[in-house]
Amino acid sequence: MDKRLLDILCCPVSKMPLRPLGKRELDALNDAIGAGKVDTVAGAAVHERVGEGLITTDHKVIYRVEDGIPVMLPEEGIGTTQLTGFPAG
């Protein structure tokens, strides 16, 4: 992802800065998705693996990146509190 874009993006709800998901975080998220244990903030089940994502710097919300475009809709965020054993950065 373009560093200039990343520098200006923030969570639309908390206004926290974002950073790319690391490999361990992405693997943990996709393992939970595969187990059927992930919902969006709006309560919709997440069925598709995430190839790339952004996470708030406080590690509370993940946003998918699809085809290089961040999906920054508040209702599409994925809260990390539902992810048992999610790595802390």
BATOR-179721 format. One line per 3 residues: their letters; for each residue x, y, z of C-alpha. Coordinates in Angstrom, 3 decimals, decimal comma. Example, Ala and Ser with C-alpha at 12.3 -4.5 7.8 and 13.67 -1.06 7.14 Angstrom:
2
as) 12,300 -4,500 7,800 ~ 13,670 -1,060 7,140
! end
This chain:
89
mdk) 0,000 0,000 0,000 ~ 1,182 3,496 -0,834 ~ 2,865 5,045 2,224
rll) 1,347 8,472 1,470 ~ -2,154 6,980 1,498 ~ -1,451 5,066 4,697
dil) -0,224 8,275 6,361 ~ -3,587 10,007 5,832 ~ -5,924 7,082 6,534
ccp) -7,502 6,666 9,941 ~ -10,344 4,680 11,477 ~ -13,606 6,423 10,508
vsk) -15,002 5,860 14,006 ~ -12,139 6,301 16,503 ~ -9,854 8,365 14,213
mpl) -6,961 6,104 15,289 ~ -4,103 5,790 12,776 ~ -3,841 2,540 10,811
rpl) -0,997 0,213 9,909 ~ -0,827 -2,863 7,670 ~ -1,635 -6,223 9,270
gkr) 1,440 -8,328 9,905 ~ 1,677 -11,932 8,714 ~ 0,927 -13,402 12,174
eld) -2,102 -11,149 12,552 ~ -3,359 -11,974 9,063 ~ -2,883 -15,709 9,667
aln) -4,754 -15,516 13,003 ~ -7,604 -13,574 11,382 ~ -7,905 -16,025 8,481
dai) -7,782 -19,025 10,828 ~ -10,717 -17,543 12,757 ~ -12,584 -16,803 9,512
gag) -12,030 -20,396 8,398 ~ -13,464 -21,596 11,706 ~ -16,569 -19,434 11,190
kvd) -15,844 -17,264 14,220 ~ -15,612 -13,765 12,715 ~ -18,304 -11,103 12,317
tva) -18,124 -7,518 11,136 ~ -18,932 -4,714 13,551 ~ -22,449 -4,739 12,047
gaa) -22,848 -8,429 12,978 ~ -22,512 -9,954 9,482 ~ -20,521 -13,182 9,292
vhe) -17,208 -12,944 7,440 ~ -16,783 -15,909 5,085 ~ -13,964 -14,835 2,760
rvg) -10,310 -14,893 3,761 ~ -8,562 -11,539 3,964 ~ -5,533 -11,133 1,699
egl) -4,507 -7,726 3,013 ~ -5,765 -5,568 5,836 ~ -5,212 -2,525 7,996
itt) -5,473 -2,439 11,777 ~ -5,871 0,501 14,116 ~ -2,750 1,254 16,134
dhk) -4,662 0,379 19,319 ~ -5,263 -3,127 17,811 ~ -9,057 -2,919 18,134
viy) -10,401 -2,845 14,556 ~ -9,324 -4,398 11,251 ~ -10,358 -3,108 7,825
rve) -10,016 -5,231 4,673 ~ -8,058 -4,031 1,662 ~ -9,558 -5,261 -1,616
dgi) -7,604 -4,869 -4,863 ~ -5,392 -2,286 -3,149 ~ -8,365 -0,220 -1,937
pvm) -9,051 0,019 1,813 ~ -12,678 -0,724 2,731 ~ -13,096 1,982 5,369
lpe) -16,819 1,596 6,042 ~ -17,483 1,548 9,807 ~ -19,926 -1,377 9,511
egi) -17,339 -3,459 7,591 ~ -14,705 -3,263 10,322 ~ -13,751 -6,436 12,195
gtt) -13,340 -6,088 15,947 ~ -10,335 -7,963 17,308 ~ -11,879 -8,723 20,722
qlt) -13,750 -11,642 19,113 ~ -10,458 -13,198 17,957 ~ -9,179 -15,500 20,697
gfp) -5,403 -15,316 21,012 ~ -5,038 -12,540 18,426 ~ -1,391 -11,385 18,336
ag) -0,760 -7,976 19,880 ~ 1,197 -6,442 17,030
! end
